[in-house]
Amino acid sequence: MDLLSHLKTLVSAPGLSAHEDPIRNLIREAWTPLADEFGGDKLGSLWATKHGTSKAPRKKIMLVSHMDAIGLMVRRVHHGFLYVTQIGGVDARVMPGQPVFVHGKETLQGVVASTPPHLLSASDREKAVQLDDLIIDVGLPAEEVLRLVKVGDLISYGQPPFEMQGDLLVAKSLDNRASVAAVTACLDALKDRPHRWDVVAVATAQEEITYGGAYASAFGVRPDLAIVIDVTHGAMPGIPEHKTSPVGEGPTIGWGPNLHPKMFKALSDLASQNEIPYHTEVMPMHSGTDAYAVQVSAEGIACGLISIPLRYMHTPVETVSLKDIHRAGRLMAEYILTLNDETLNGLMLD
């Protein structure tokens, strides 16, 4: 598969939390040649099932990646300018001067207004921009803005993706479209390789605001096991090394109470056996990912967590390594190929 082209397509769609229709349609299109049937939960998550070779009823493993993105919402229209609130964890500090798309009656290009430093007081120059300070300019007369835009309309980042030196991609919404692409890579890797269990690939809704899609999908699918895939903080200047993982040196495998210790060991052993570089990510509390919701759903579901190191999280210029995405997809595929009738017995806690 052409991973770069696929990922660029995914990050170009808006699909903000609780408004995932645009991205869900693209994912379904990409997964259609790789799956046998589709379904979903009532919150808008997408399920794609690839059947295993064992006799039905088969065991199921669920691969969970959230598809929603952070963004903005119009809270006031005044004199032709748009005042906003956030959907998910928007970092207001990086927003002035950014291009955006306003999804009203028509999709309008706009910019986040920025006051020139010449017009700021000395004290204001020292302050970080707050969410309430953000104003969107779409370049139209006030009466035209009122006709096209209303309170509650969505605003998505307008930064187009681009390739940086090495194999790095810079784009908005790589949290978590990079992980969706890893699931696609996994399904593609399984295309000509028989596996015993059913594989249910799930693109969840609303992770950035409620974990709702993960809860609903876990109850709906009732998998025997789950692997959640998300992004984690990539190493960068100014951040302690123990809080990050290097970009381009493989995915991380989560270790902590949110995750099953024997799944951690199995994933780690498989990575070593298949020469897939990885790092261990210690998570002493819950992981802050969909794994938190999946683990405690129904009677409890054993979870593993694979994460892709990403720099500049929750900005319009998130940065990942394509190699790390491919490696994450390959690791999931190798794990799925090991699943058999004895797997669950081997995961019993002593």
C-alpha angles and dihedrals in degrees: 000000000000098000096181095052091045093051094047089054092050096049092048093066119084106219099157119191111293089009100071100139097111095051095038090058092052093048092049090052091051094046097044095089090046102049138057102215142006136217139144148192127268092257092064105265117147123229122195117184124202109192122233128222099245121103114274134290087056130188115255134220117194121211108203126198123157116232101192124106136207121249145131139285129208111251099168139013113206130166090340095308127109124228114201149201128201136261104203126341105331115180102223092191093074099041106083109102094015122135116238141179119231111208103209128128083316128018106256128193115229145159133231104248118242124195110229112247090238089068097047124094117242091254093049091053088064096051127092115239113257128212092251089057094062116106126177122218116198095176098241133120114269094251091051091050090052090052095051105032132050137178109282097034115136128245122200130189114269101203109126118222120257138179118246127199115298113016096313124134121202117202147127119266096024080136094101113348088079088065093046087055090050090055089050089051089051093051090047091051090053093050095100099020118088116230127185102220128063113255116215111193110200127193102195129212128224101013092140093058113020113358080235098142092051093051093046095044094048090053092044099046097034093200123194090224136005138203115199118200123197140140128273134196113289121216115269138154117287096025121102111254093232090062095054143047126222118262114236097022098094136277125299126245114216123236121189146083093296089063135060111253094214092050088051090053093046093050092045093049092048092050090053094045092051095043092244108152114228143159130220115243114204114216109179093182129023115323100241089235138098086277087079091062097038096050095057098040123111109343091339126285125226108239139193123193127212117183134192116220110241130180125219096018117203094017129106090252103057110163130209140166116245089213090061092052092049091047092051091052092047092050091053091049093050091051092049090053090059096055115113143145092290098049097094092048088054091055095056110124115238 
